Amino acid sequence: MKLNKEELERVQQLNNSFAQAKMALGEMELKRHGMLKEMDTMRVTFAEEEQKLISKYGAASVINLQTGEVTEKK
């Protein structure tokens, strides 16, 4: 017994589509992992910069990120 040509082609097509989807999902997960690592690095860098600014302007300061203006917390 053997699949007919159409059945075989359909099963092969579905199998290929499934394999491509798995590959794409794996690539997305790798990219996600890389982005999460990059965000962790950004968090550390931001915290370091924040500490420098706190040391310079004080913990009660508020910085307007649009203008750079530093004011006291109300």
Helices and strands as residue ranges (DSSP letters): H 5-57, E 61-63, E 70-72
